[in-house]
Amino acid sequence: MPIFLFPDDPFWNEEADAVEFAVQVGEYQGRVFVTRRTLQGIVGHTPKPDEAVQQVCMNRPLFERATEQRIMARALDPDANIHLTGRDLHRAAG
């Protein structure tokens, strides 16, 4: 049984201007956000919402690994969610 669960598909959150997906570890349930600006560093331009979601889906193992590393480092945001940065993704790609 995996320690980390990612129970839903990524989707575009207009208010956050980010791709959002859920993460669950035991009792903890949080949201992960990947902003358009973070994705810009990966694709080389500012992606439209559909392209942003597609990038996260196509590279899901990378985003999940970055999320797992942040949780294991206890580096949650003040609201107990995670906003992945380019630095997080570079570490996970390591």
C-alpha positions as CSV (number, residue, x, y, z in Angstrom):
1,M,0.0,0.0,0.0
2,P,1.5,3.4,-1.0
3,I,2.2,6.0,1.7
4,F,1.2,8.9,-0.6
5,L,-2.1,8.9,-2.5
6,F,-3.1,11.3,-5.3
7,P,-6.8,10.6,-5.5
8,D,-7.9,12.9,-8.2
9,D,-6.8,14.2,-11.6
10,P,-5.2,17.6,-11.8
11,F,-7.5,20.5,-12.8
12,W,-7.2,24.2,-13.5
13,N,-8.0,26.5,-10.5
14,E,-8.8,29.9,-12.0
15,E,-8.7,31.8,-8.7
16,A,-5.2,30.5,-7.9
17,D,-4.1,30.7,-11.5
18,A,-2.6,27.2,-11.0
19,V,-3.1,23.6,-11.7
20,E,-4.4,21.9,-8.5
21,F,-4.5,18.3,-7.3
22,A,-5.1,16.5,-4.1
23,V,-2.6,14.6,-1.9
24,Q,-3.3,12.3,1.0
25,V,-0.9,10.8,3.5
26,G,-2.7,8.8,6.3
27,E,-5.0,11.3,8.0
28,Y,-3.5,14.3,6.2
29,Q,-5.4,15.6,3.1
30,G,-4.1,18.6,1.3
31,R,-4.0,20.4,-2.0
32,V,-1.1,20.9,-4.3
33,F,-0.8,24.0,-6.5
34,V,1.5,24.5,-9.5
35,T,1.3,28.1,-10.7
36,R,1.4,29.1,-14.3
37,R,4.6,31.0,-13.5
38,T,6.2,27.8,-12.2
39,L,5.2,25.9,-15.3
40,Q,6.5,28.8,-17.5
41,G,10.0,27.8,-16.3
42,I,9.4,24.3,-17.7
43,V,7.7,25.0,-21.0
44,G,9.5,28.2,-21.8
45,H,6.4,30.4,-22.2
46,T,3.3,31.2,-20.2
47,P,1.0,28.2,-20.7
48,K,-2.7,28.6,-21.2
49,P,-4.8,26.7,-18.6
50,D,-5.4,23.6,-20.8
51,E,-1.7,23.4,-21.6
52,A,-0.8,23.8,-17.9
53,V,-3.0,20.9,-16.9
54,Q,-1.6,18.8,-19.8
55,Q,2.0,19.5,-18.6
56,V,1.2,18.3,-15.1
57,C,-0.6,15.2,-16.4
58,M,2.2,14.3,-18.8
59,N,4.9,14.8,-16.1
60,R,2.8,13.6,-13.1
61,P,5.6,11.4,-11.6
62,L,7.8,14.5,-11.3
63,F,5.1,16.5,-9.6
64,E,4.1,13.7,-7.3
65,R,7.8,13.2,-6.3
66,A,8.2,16.9,-5.6
67,T,5.1,16.8,-3.5
68,E,6.3,13.7,-1.5
69,Q,9.7,15.4,-0.9
70,R,8.0,18.6,0.4
71,I,5.8,16.5,2.8
72,M,8.7,14.4,4.0
73,A,10.7,17.6,4.7
74,R,7.6,18.9,6.6
75,A,7.7,22.0,4.3
76,L,4.0,22.7,4.1
77,D,2.6,26.2,3.5
78,P,0.9,27.9,6.5
79,D,-2.5,26.7,5.2
80,A,-1.2,23.1,5.2
81,N,-1.2,22.9,1.4
82,I,1.7,22.9,-1.0
83,H,2.6,25.4,-3.6
84,L,5.3,23.7,-5.7
85,T,8.1,26.0,-7.0
86,G,10.6,25.5,-9.8
87,R,13.2,24.7,-7.1
88,D,11.0,21.9,-5.9
89,L,10.7,20.5,-9.4
90,H,14.5,20.7,-10.0
91,R,15.2,18.9,-6.8
92,A,12.7,16.2,-7.7
93,A,14.2,15.7,-11.1
94,G,17.6,15.5,-9.5
